Amino acid sequence: METTEVYFWGKGGKAVTQIQSEHKIIKTPLRVSFCLGLHLCQCRFSKSAAFLLSHKGHVYTWGQTNIESDSRIPLHNSIHYGPPTKLTCFSSNNIIIRQIACGANHALFVSTSNQLYTYGDNSVGQLGVDPVMITKTNSPVLPFTPSSGITVHKCFAHLNSSSIISQTPSFGSLWVWGSNDFNKLGQLSLVQSHFVSSPTEVRFKYDNVQITDFSFGSHHSIACCLTGRAFGWGFNSSGETGYTTSHNHTVDTNSHPREIQFIEEPNT
């Protein structure tokens, strides 16, 4: 069977790289020996943990984890120094994962049946459930119940925010939750609460918007749609949402995400 070599570099600490010095900076890519023998297709990082996805859909992780039962998650409880440990909460239930996304201390997983699972820190609702009910968990959470009919095309995470692009019932809907500082979730009516604890659809003031890709910034967001257009919203102090304003701050609080107007070069 084909195997995959994994390399790390930068300031990762021994929890992620197995380097003895906690703060050693790795300047040259270093092969991680304990990953040998795995055929891997994705690697993702939270703030202090690493996640690897095998071609069989199994998730392996190590780093700053909560070692309870057979699950490992980044909850600041203890450090697992490798070799990577399989997340049996998925494999023991015959759940095959096809995509992983990581925030600072939480993670999102999409299965081959297009269901979304989240776990980790939920202090601002980044798991898609009320933080009053769950503040953190090492058991996968379903933000979308099967009865909702919503399945997932892609998932995204950044710091304390999460989002997905839907597969069904309508392809290309963008759903967001978690930290909403500076309206990075595009939920203007909820700005005062600073977070959104359940998946909420982003509304666009344009026709035929089917989102195909999305990315969070620290305090802003950008989305691309099927027709090739792009939209930006959130904090705009340096023009990061793709357009200029007369005020260098959050975009017009009465607006929805705005289409980015590109300057096309003339044909030469």
C-alpha positions in Angstrom: 0.0 0.0 0.0 1.2 3.5 -0.8 2.3 5.4 2.3 2.7 9.1 3.0 5.6 11.0 4.5 4.7 13.9 6.8 6.9 16.9 7.4 6.6 19.8 9.9 8.4 23.1 10.3 8.1 26.4 12.2 7.5 26.9 15.9 5.4 23.9 16.8 6.8 22.6 20.1 7.4 18.9 20.8 3.6 18.2 21.2 3.3 18.6 17.4 6.8 17.8 16.2 8.4 15.5 18.8 11.2 18.0 19.2 12.6 18.0 22.8 12.5 21.8 23.2 9.0 23.1 23.7 9.8 26.3 21.8 12.3 25.2 19.3 11.9 26.7 15.8 12.3 24.1 13.0 13.8 25.9 10.0 14.1 22.9 7.7 11.1 20.6 7.1 11.5 17.6 9.4 10.0 14.2 8.6 7.9 12.8 11.4 8.7 9.2 11.8 5.6 8.0 13.6 3.5 8.8 10.6 5.2 6.2 8.5 2.9 3.4 7.3 -0.2 5.7 7.0 -1.6 6.7 3.6 -2.7 10.2 4.4 -4.8 12.7 2.3 -5.3 15.7 4.7 -3.4 17.4 7.5 -4.9 20.1 9.7 -3.9 22.0 12.8 -5.7 23.6 15.7 -3.8 25.9 18.1 -2.0 23.1 19.8 -3.0 19.8 18.1 -2.5 18.1 14.8 -5.1 16.1 12.8 -4.3 13.7 10.0 -6.9 12.0 7.7 -6.1 8.7 6.1 -7.4 7.6 2.7 -9.7 5.2 4.6 -11.4 8.1 6.3 -9.8 7.5 9.7 -8.8 10.5 11.8 -5.5 10.5 13.8 -4.5 13.2 16.2 -1.9 14.3 18.8 -0.8 17.4 20.7 -2.7 19.3 23.4 -5.6 17.0 24.1 -8.2 15.8 26.5 -7.4 12.1 27.0 -10.7 10.7 28.2 -12.2 7.4 27.1 -10.7 6.7 23.6 -11.1 10.3 22.2 -8.4 12.9 21.8 -9.4 16.5 21.4 -7.7 19.9 21.9 -9.1 21.0 25.2 -6.0 22.1 27.1 -6.1 19.2 29.6 -2.9 17.3 28.7 -0.4 16.6 26.0 -0.3 13.5 23.8 3.2 13.2 22.2 2.5 10.7 19.6 2.3 8.4 17.8 -0.9 9.6 16.4 -4.0 8.2 18.1 -7.0 7.2 16.1 -10.3 9.0 17.0 -12.3 5.9 17.8 -15.5 7.9 18.3 -15.8 7.9 14.5 -14.2 4.5 13.5 -16.1 2.5 16.2 -19.3 3.8 14.8 -18.4 3.2 11.1 -18.3 6.9 10.4 -15.9 7.6 7.5 -14.5 11.2 7.4 -13.7 13.0 4.2 -12.8 16.5 5.4 -11.4 18.2 8.5 -11.3 21.9 9.5 -9.8 23.3 12.7 -10.3 26.4 14.7 -8.2 27.5 17.6 -9.5 24.8 20.0 -12.3 23.1 18.1 -12.6 20.9 15.0 -15.2 20.1 12.3 -15.5 16.8 10.5 -17.5 16.0 7.4 -18.4 12.3 6.8 -18.8 10.5 3.4 -22.5 10.7 4.1 -22.1 14.6 4.1 -23.0 14.9 7.9 -21.2 17.4 10.0 -19.6 16.6 13.4 -18.0 19.1 15.7 -16.2 18.8 19.0 -13.8 20.7 21.3 -14.3 24.1 22.8 -17.7 25.7 22.6 -17.3 28.8 24.7 -18.8 31.0 22.0 -21.0 28.5 20.3 -18.4 27.4 17.7 -19.7 23.8 17.8 -23.1 25.0 16.7 -24.8 24.4 20.0 -25.7 26.6 23.0 -22.6 27.1 25.2 -24.9 27.3 28.2 -25.7 23.6 27.6 -22.2 22.5 26.4 -19.0 24.5 27.0 -16.7 21.8 25.7 -17.0 18.2 24.7 -15.0 15.1 23.6 -18.1 13.6 22.1 -19.0 14.6 18.5 -21.9 17.0 18.2 -24.3 17.2 15.3 -25.1 20.9 14.6 -27.5 19.8 11.9 -29.9 17.1 13.0 -30.9 14.5 10.3 -34.5 16.0 10.4 -33.2 19.3 9.2 -32.4 17.8 5.8 -29.2 19.9 5.6 -26.1 18.0 4.5 -22.6 19.4 4.0 -20.4 20.1 0.9 -17.5 21.7 2.7 -16.7 22.9 6.2 -14.5 25.8 7.4 -13.2 27.0 10.7 -11.0 29.8 12.0 -10.2 30.8 15.6 -13.6 30.6 17.3 -15.9 30.6 14.2 -17.3 27.9 12.0 -19.1 27.6 8.7 -20.3 25.1 6.1 -21.5 25.2 2.4 -24.6 23.0 2.1 -24.9 20.1 -0.3 -28.7 19.6 0.3 -31.5 20.6 0.3 -30.1 23.4 -1.9 -26.5 23.4 -3.0 -24.4 26.5 -2.1 -26.1 27.9 0.9 -23.6 29.4 3.4 -24.2 28.7 7.1 -22.1 30.3 9.9 -21.8 30.2 13.7 -19.5 31.0 16.6 -17.7 34.3 17.2 -19.3 37.2 15.3 -16.9 40.0 16.3 -17.0 42.8 13.7 -19.8 41.0 11.9 -17.4 38.4 10.4 -20.4 36.0 10.2 -22.5 38.4 8.2 -25.2 38.4 10.9 -25.8 42.1 11.4 -28.8 41.7 13.6 -26.8 39.7 16.0 -23.7 41.8 16.2 -24.4 43.0 19.8 -24.3 39.4 21.1 -20.8 38.9 19.7 -21.5 35.2 18.9 -24.0 33.0 17.2 -24.6 29.7 18.9 -26.5 27.8 16.2 -26.0 27.5 12.4 -27.5 30.6 10.7 -27.7 31.1 7.0 -25.9 34.1 5.4 -28.4 36.1 3.3 -27.2 37.7 0.1 -28.9 40.7 -1.6 -28.3 39.2 -5.1 -29.9 36.6 -7.3 -28.5 33.2 -8.0 -25.8 33.1 -5.3 -24.5 29.6 -4.8 -21.4 29.6 -2.7 -18.6 27.3 -3.8 -15.7 28.5 -1.5 -15.3 30.5 1.6 -12.6 31.8 4.0 -12.6 33.5 7.4 -10.1 36.3 8.2 -9.5 37.4 11.7 -12.4 39.8 11.6 -13.8 39.6 8.1 -14.9 36.9 5.6 -14.8 36.3 1.8 -17.0 34.0 -0.2 -17.0 33.0 -3.9 -20.0 31.8 -5.8 -20.7 29.5 -8.8 -20.9 32.3 -11.3 -17.4 33.6 -10.4 -18.4 36.5 -8.2 -16.9 37.2 -4.8 -18.4 38.8 -1.7 -16.8 40.4 1.4 -18.0 41.5 4.8 -16.8 42.4 8.3 -14.0 44.6 9.5 -12.5 46.7 6.7 -9.8 48.9 8.3 -7.3 48.0 5.5 -9.8 47.3 2.7 -9.7 43.6 3.5 -13.3 43.0 2.5 -12.4 44.0 -1.1 -13.8 47.5 -1.4 -13.1 51.0 0.0 -15.3 52.9 2.4 -15.4 56.5 3.6 -15.0 55.1 7.1 -12.2 52.7 8.0 -14.2 50.5 10.2 -16.9 47.7 10.0 -18.9 47.9 6.8 -22.3 49.7 6.7 -24.3 48.1 9.5 -27.4 48.2 7.3 -25.9 46.1 4.5 -25.6 42.5 3.8 -22.4 41.0 2.3 -21.3 43.1 -0.7 -20.1 42.0 -4.0 -16.4 42.7 -4.7 -15.9 44.8 -7.8 -12.7 43.8 -9.6 -10.7 46.1 -12.0 -10.1 44.1 -15.1 -7.0 44.8 -17.1 -7.6 45.8 -20.8 -6.8 43.2 -23.4 -3.3 43.5 -24.8 
